[in-house]
Amino acid sequence: MLGVNSDVRQLGIEEEHILTSFTRRLLEIAASARGPVTPATSMLNSMRLPAIALDRRGFVVDVNTAAAVVFDDDVKVKGKRLFVRDLEARAVLKASLDSSPALSDPSL
């Protein structure tokens, strides 16, 4: 019986890895889409994946329904900027945005 549980646990890890890779690739495709941003966020929304689209200056240009459910007084869009009340989380968000090639390279 122990072997069966181990097999199920291993299968779960493998499935999670495949799903993570698949989801990551879909996000890359959506992020690289040219033209209007809305179709990319809509595509992700139809798969129930939250998406917040930022322009090259870091302004929020689209939020799908799946992402909108996380907004409250602690996380929200404020003045077309993603706002996070928690200082530690805000620092992580800022560091992520600062290190984003799409936001730091004007040629993209």
ZIVENVEN-V876748 format. One record per helix or strand of 3 or more residues. SS is the DSSP state (helix for helix, strand for strand). FROM is the first residue (numbers start at 1). TO is the last residue. If there is no record, write none. Layout:
# ZIVENVEN-V876748
ss:SS from:FROM to:TO
ss:SS from:FROM to:TO
This chain:
# ZIVENVEN-V876748
ss:helix from:2 to:32
ss:helix from:38 to:46
ss:strand from:52 to:54
ss:strand from:60 to:63
ss:helix from:65 to:68
ss:strand from:75 to:78
ss:strand from:81 to:84
ss:helix from:87 to:99
ss:helix from:101 to:104
